[in-house]
Amino acid sequence: MNTCARLVWLAIGVAIFTSSLAESHANSDTASAPASVAPAVEAIEFESRKVYQSSYRPSYTSWVSFFPGQRGQWYLTCEEVTRPEKPLPQCTREQWYEMSLPVGYDKSQYRMELVILESRDNLTTWKVISREPCRFHHSAGSFAQARTRDGRFLRFLWSCYSLDPSIQPNEILCESDDDGKTWSKMPFFHDAHFASCPHRLRTLRDGTLVLAVPLGPRWGRDTDRPIRVAMRLDVTNQTQMTLFFSCDQGRNWDGPLPVFGGQNVSETDFVELPSGDLLLFNNSIFANPGRQFVYRSGNGFTPGPLEKVHSRQVPETVCLAKDGLLVGRMRPGRYSWSDDLGQTWQPLDGIPRLGPEVYQPWIQALADGRIACAGHFGADDAIGGRDQYLSIHFFRLKVSRKTKDTRIWVDRDFDETRNRWHNRYTISLTCDGGPLPAASSAHSISTS
């Protein structure tokens, strides 16, 4: 084994040892504390509030979008599915084959409506203000919606799921300028080679709109994929997550900007940091969970690399609380928190287990310091499976202490008198910027 190889393996061994020391010290407060000591971070004042349920039974109200308005309003949307007295025309055999959905997921004979609820009293009461009939396989995919500062509603749809053959897969944006009473289909949004499933639309502090939309190859007649689930064996990943940006309230868009480095990702969420940069999360539904910074310069955005995180679970929806903590949730699992920008995630105590509430969650940090997370009761249910309803979880964060920042630094020793580097290295271990007490915080290693 040559000198460089010996050096690398020796450094790795020392790094593992010192990292274990650091982790032990960073968690010493919790490890040595009695069970009665409060958690580092916990949810308090928790409330689960039922917002809306269809009068039809079994009720189907699913797939929410949750976003603020321009004058203090809040909006919660869903798709409501009911069975009319006279069933609508069933999809053709070719349409059903191309979609390749499981048995029980054909909603073509049902009435599907996209519903918007509005709250003008800080999310206390809600009123239905818009119902838009639509015809889609399984779901319209209306997860990405927003209200602009000039009062328009923007709604992105999974047009590739549409039962209307006149709608193209890249016609994904609809707009309303009359409080959702009528809607207009906007021109083609992206290149015609792709089908897309828009997933998240958030408004930044300065009004910039950021849309997360995965792009994949089209399927069906006149394409090289006869059905939705067909795969090309010579392609590593068929779906790529991208971002689109609008600095003029959704009238013009820049993009797509690929993120997550070729990972096969169809859902993501992100937060705006105090610096104006974005922090994206590849959640644990997918193969390589992690985080990615997207750096902002003016109206330009540049992605950094996808970084691995030090937790087994990365939540699917995330918000940035006032005290700098990240809070997130998985469907329909537990909430979690992070005080190191998502490198590590810890379970959030203080929230009862309420079954499959707020499935496909959407979380927001409110101006009054509360956290609000919306979703539907249920899962990815077939029509007629169970009584669904929309609900919102509210809580505040109580922070008793934060985790300690441990770092390992490797410096190669330099001989100034001989103007040369030695094959000797110093590995230093710090905690919150200083050396560890009651432990050696520096180790020297050398090779010959």
C-alpha positions in Angstrom: 0.0 0.0 0.0 1.5 3.4 -1.0 1.8 6.4 1.2 -1.3 8.2 0.0 -3.4 5.1 0.5 -2.1 4.6 4.0 -2.8 8.2 4.7 -6.4 8.0 3.5 -7.3 4.9 5.5 -5.6 6.3 8.6 -7.5 9.6 8.3 -10.8 7.7 7.8 -10.2 5.7 10.9 -9.4 8.8 13.0 -12.3 10.7 11.5 -14.7 7.9 12.4 -13.4 7.8 16.0 -13.5 11.6 16.4 -16.9 11.8 14.8 -18.2 9.3 17.3 -16.8 11.4 20.1 -18.5 14.5 18.7 -21.8 12.8 18.3 -21.7 11.5 21.8 -20.9 15.0 23.2 -23.5 16.7 21.0 -26.2 14.4 22.3 -24.8 14.2 25.9 -27.5 16.6 27.2 -30.2 14.3 26.0 -28.4 11.0 26.8 -27.6 11.9 30.4 -30.8 13.8 31.2 -33.6 12.1 33.1 -36.7 11.0 31.3 -38.6 13.9 32.8 -36.6 16.6 30.9 -38.5 18.2 28.1 -37.7 17.4 24.5 -35.3 19.8 22.7 -38.2 20.8 20.4 -41.9 19.9 20.8 -45.3 20.9 19.5 -47.6 22.7 21.8 -51.2 24.0 21.5 -51.9 21.3 19.0 -55.3 21.3 17.3 -56.8 19.2 14.5 -59.5 21.1 12.7 -61.9 19.6 10.2 -62.4 22.0 7.4 -64.6 20.4 4.7 -66.4 17.2 3.8 -68.6 16.4 0.8 -72.3 15.7 1.5 -72.0 12.6 -0.8 -71.2 9.3 0.8 -68.7 7.8 0.9 -67.2 11.3 0.5 -64.2 11.9 -1.8 -62.3 15.2 -1.2 -58.7 14.7 -1.9 -55.3 16.2 -3.1 -55.1 19.7 -1.5 -53.2 22.8 -2.4 -52.8 25.3 0.5 -51.6 28.9 -0.1 -52.0 32.5 1.0 -53.9 35.3 -0.8 -52.8 38.9 -1.4 -54.8 40.6 1.5 -54.6 38.1 4.3 -56.8 35.5 2.8 -55.9 31.8 2.8 -57.0 29.2 0.3 -57.5 25.4 0.5 -58.3 23.5 -2.6 -59.2 19.9 -3.4 -61.0 17.8 -6.0 -64.4 16.5 -5.0 -65.8 13.4 -6.7 -69.5 12.4 -6.7 -71.6 10.0 -8.7 -74.3 11.7 -10.8 -77.7 10.2 -11.2 -76.8 9.6 -14.9 -73.2 8.3 -15.1 -71.0 10.2 -17.4 -69.5 8.5 -20.5 -66.9 5.9 -19.6 -63.4 6.3 -20.9 -62.5 4.3 -24.0 -60.6 1.0 -23.9 -57.7 2.8 -25.5 -57.7 5.6 -22.9 -57.8 3.1 -20.0 -55.0 1.0 -21.5 -52.8 4.0 -22.0 -53.2 5.2 -18.4 -52.6 1.7 -16.9 -54.3 2.5 -13.6 -55.3 -0.2 -11.0 -58.8 -1.6 -11.0 -61.1 0.7 -9.1 -59.4 4.0 -10.2 -61.6 4.8 -13.1 -63.5 8.0 -12.3 -64.6 8.7 -15.8 -68.3 8.1 -15.0 -68.2 10.3 -11.9 -68.5 14.1 -11.6 -65.1 15.7 -10.7 -64.9 19.3 -9.5 -62.0 21.4 -8.5 -63.0 23.2 -5.3 -61.5 26.4 -3.8 -62.2 27.3 -0.2 -61.4 30.7 1.2 -60.7 31.9 4.7 -60.8 35.6 5.6 -60.4 35.3 9.4 -57.0 33.8 9.9 -58.0 30.2 8.9 -60.9 30.0 11.4 -63.8 29.6 9.0 -63.9 28.6 5.4 -66.3 29.2 2.5 -66.5 27.5 -0.9 -65.9 30.2 -3.6 -65.3 28.2 -6.7 -66.3 24.9 -8.3 -64.9 24.0 -11.7 -66.1 20.8 -13.4 -63.3 18.8 -15.1 -62.7 15.4 -16.6 -59.6 13.5 -15.6 -58.3 10.0 -15.0 -58.0 9.4 -11.3 -56.9 13.0 -10.5 -56.6 16.4 -12.0 -53.3 16.9 -10.1 -54.2 20.4 -9.0 -51.4 20.5 -6.3 -49.7 23.7 -7.7 -51.9 26.7 -7.2 -51.4 30.3 -6.1 -53.1 33.7 -5.9 -51.1 36.6 -7.4 -50.8 40.0 -5.9 -53.1 41.4 -8.6 -55.8 39.0 -7.5 -55.6 36.2 -10.2 -55.7 32.5 -9.4 -53.1 30.3 -11.1 -53.8 26.6 -11.3 -51.4 24.0 -12.8 -52.9 20.7 -13.8 -51.8 17.2 -14.8 -53.1 17.7 -18.3 -51.5 14.4 -19.4 -54.3 12.7 -17.2 -57.1 14.6 -19.0 -60.0 12.6 -20.6 -60.4 15.4 -23.2 -58.3 14.5 -26.2 -58.1 18.1 -27.4 -56.0 19.1 -24.3 -52.3 18.6 -24.9 -50.0 17.3 -22.1 -48.0 20.6 -22.1 -51.2 22.8 -21.7 -50.9 22.7 -17.9 -51.7 26.3 -16.8 -55.2 27.7 -16.2 -56.0 31.2 -14.9 -59.0 33.0 -13.4 -59.3 36.7 -12.9 -62.9 36.6 -11.4 -62.3 34.8 -8.1 -62.5 31.3 -9.7 -65.9 31.8 -11.4 -64.4 31.2 -14.8 -61.1 29.8 -16.0 -59.0 30.2 -19.1 -56.5 27.8 -20.5 -53.2 29.4 -21.1 -50.8 28.6 -24.0 -48.4 25.7 -24.1 -46.2 25.9 -21.0 -43.3 23.6 -21.8 -41.8 21.7 -24.7 -44.2 19.3 -26.5 -41.8 16.3 -26.1 -42.7 16.1 -22.4 -45.6 15.3 -20.1 -45.6 16.9 -16.7 -47.2 16.5 -13.3 -46.8 19.9 -11.5 -46.4 19.4 -7.8 -45.6 22.6 -5.9 -46.0 26.3 -6.4 -44.8 28.8 -3.8 -44.6 32.6 -3.7 -41.4 34.1 -2.4 -41.2 37.2 -0.2 -40.8 39.6 -3.2 -43.6 38.0 -5.1 -41.5 35.7 -7.3 -43.4 32.5 -8.2 -41.4 29.2 -8.1 -43.0 26.1 -9.7 -41.6 22.6 -9.1 -42.7 20.4 -12.0 -41.3 17.0 -13.0 -40.9 16.4 -16.7 -41.1 13.0 -18.3 -41.6 11.6 -21.8 -45.0 11.7 -23.4 -46.9 8.5 -23.9 -49.7 7.2 -26.1 -50.4 7.3 -29.8 -47.5 8.7 -32.0 -44.9 8.3 -29.3 -42.3 5.6 -28.4 -44.2 4.8 -25.1 -47.6 3.2 -25.8 -48.7 3.4 -22.1 -48.0 5.6 -19.1 -45.9 3.0 -17.3 -43.8 1.9 -20.2 -40.0 2.3 -19.7 -37.1 2.7 -22.1 -34.4 0.4 -21.1 -31.6 2.6 -22.4 -32.6 5.6 -20.2 -31.3 5.9 -16.7 -34.1 8.0 -15.3 -37.1 9.0 -17.3 -38.4 11.7 -14.9 -36.4 14.8 -14.0 -37.5 17.4 -11.4 -37.3 21.0 -12.7 -38.1 24.5 -11.5 -39.8 27.4 -13.4 -39.7 31.0 -12.2 -41.9 34.0 -12.8 -41.0 37.5 -11.7 -44.1 39.2 -13.1 -46.9 37.4 -11.2 -47.2 34.4 -13.6 -47.4 36.2 -16.9 -44.0 35.0 -18.1 -41.9 32.1 -16.9 -38.3 31.1 -17.1 -37.2 27.5 -17.1 -37.0 24.6 -16.9 -34.0 24.5 -14.4 -33.2 20.8 -13.7 -32.5 19.9 -10.0 -31.6 16.8 -8.1 -28.9 15.7 -10.5 -30.7 13.1 -12.7 -32.6 11.5 -9.8 -36.0 10.0 -10.6 -38.1 12.4 -8.6 -41.7 13.4 -9.1 -42.4 15.3 -5.9 -40.5 17.9 -3.8 -40.9 20.9 -1.6 -38.7 23.8 -0.8 -38.3 26.8 1.5 -36.9 30.3 0.9 -34.0 31.1 3.2 -33.4 34.6 4.8 -30.6 35.0 2.2 -33.1 34.6 -0.7 -31.7 31.3 -1.7 -33.9 28.2 -2.0 -33.4 25.0 -0.1 -35.0 22.0 -1.8 -35.6 18.5 -0.3 -35.7 15.2 -2.0 -37.9 13.3 0.4 -37.7 9.7 1.6 -40.3 8.5 -0.8 -37.5 8.4 -3.4 -34.3 6.4 -3.6 -31.7 9.1 -2.5 -33.2 11.5 0.0 -31.2 14.7 0.5 -31.2 18.4 0.2 -30.1 20.9 -2.5 -29.4 24.6 -2.3 -30.5 26.8 -5.3 -28.6 30.1 -5.1 -30.3 33.3 -6.1 -28.6 36.3 -7.8 -31.2 38.9 -8.8 -33.7 37.1 -10.9 -31.3 34.2 -11.7 -31.1 30.9 -9.9 -28.2 28.4 -9.9 -28.5 24.9 -8.4 -25.8 23.4 -6.1 -25.2 19.7 -5.8 -27.6 17.2 -4.2 -26.3 16.5 -0.7 -26.9 13.4 1.3 -28.4 14.0 4.8 -27.7 12.2 8.1 -31.3 11.0 8.7 -33.3 8.0 7.5 -36.3 10.1 6.8 -36.6 13.4 4.9 -40.2 14.9 5.0 -42.2 15.6 1.9 -43.4 19.0 2.9 -41.3 21.5 4.7 -41.6 25.1 6.1 -39.2 27.4 7.8 -40.4 28.6 11.2 -39.7 32.0 12.7 -36.9 30.8 14.9 -35.0 29.2 12.0 -36.2 25.7 12.6 -37.4 23.6 9.7 -40.6 21.6 10.3 -41.9 18.9 8.0 -44.3 16.0 7.6 -44.5 12.7 5.7 -47.8 11.0 4.6 -49.3 10.0 7.0 -46.4 9.6 9.3 -45.0 11.8 12.1 -43.8 15.4 12.0 -40.1 16.1 12.3 -37.8 19.1 12.8 -34.3 20.2 11.9 -32.2 23.0 13.3 -29.3 22.5 10.8 -31.0 23.3 7.5 -32.1 19.7 7.0 -28.9 17.8 7.5 -30.5 15.9 10.3 -34.2 15.4 11.2 -35.6 14.5 14.6 -39.2 13.4 15.5 -41.4 16.2 16.7 -43.0 15.3 20.0 -46.4 16.7 21.2 -48.6 15.7 18.3 -51.1 12.8 18.8 -51.5 10.0 16.3 -54.7 10.7 14.5 -54.7 8.1 11.8 -54.3 9.0 8.1 -55.1 12.7 8.5 -53.5 15.4 6.3 -52.4 12.8 3.7 -50.4 14.3 0.9 -49.6 17.2 3.3 -48.9 20.8 2.6 -47.3 22.8 5.4 -47.1 26.5 6.0 -45.6 28.8 8.6 -48.1 31.5 9.6 -47.4 35.1 10.5 -48.6 34.6 14.1 -46.0 31.9 14.8 -48.2 28.9 14.3 -47.5 26.0 12.0 -50.4 24.9 9.8 -50.4 21.6 7.8 -53.3 20.7 5.5 -54.3 17.5 3.7 -57.1 14.9 3.4 -58.1 12.0 5.6 -57.4 8.8 3.9 -54.7 7.8 1.4 -54.4 7.2 -2.3 -57.8 5.6 -2.1 -59.9 4.3 -5.0 -63.3 5.9 -5.4 -65.9 4.8 -2.8 -63.2 3.4 -0.5 -63.8 5.5 2.7 -65.2 8.8 3.9 -62.6 11.5 3.3 -62.5 15.0 4.6 -60.1 18.0 4.6 -58.4 19.0 7.8 -55.7 21.3 9.1 -53.3 20.7 12.0 -52.3 23.7 14.0 -49.5 23.9 16.6 -46.7 26.1 17.9 -43.1 25.1 18.5 -41.5 25.1 22.0 -37.7 25.1 21.7 -35.8 24.1 24.9 -32.4 23.7 23.3 -30.8 23.3 20.0 -28.4 20.6 18.8 -24.7 21.3 18.8 -22.7 21.8 15.7 -19.8 19.3 15.4 -17.1 19.5 12.8 -14.0 17.7 11.8 -11.1 19.7 10.2 -8.1 18.1 8.5 -5.0 20.3 8.0 -1.8 19.2 6.4 1.3 20.3 8.3 3.7 22.7 6.6 7.4 23.2 7.3 8.0 26.9 6.6 11.8 26.6 7.1 12.1 24.0 4.4 9.1 25.3 2.3 7.6 21.9 2.0 4.5 19.9 3.1 4.9 17.0 5.5 3.1 13.7 5.2 1.6 14.6 8.6 -1.9 15.8 9.3 -3.8 17.3 12.2 -7.4 16.3 12.6 -9.3 18.7 14.8 -12.7 18.1 16.4 -14.8 21.1 17.4 -18.3 21.5 18.9 -20.1 24.8 18.5 -16.9 26.3 17.2 -14.7 25.3 20.2 -12.7 22.2 21.3 -14.5 19.5 23.2 -14.1 19.7 26.9 -12.8 16.7 28.8 -11.6 15.1 25.6 -8.8 15.3 23.2 -10.0 17.5 20.3 -7.0 17.1 18.0 -5.1 14.1 16.6 -1.9 14.1 14.6 -1.3 11.3 12.1 1.7 10.8 9.8 2.8 8.4 7.1 6.3 7.5 6.0 
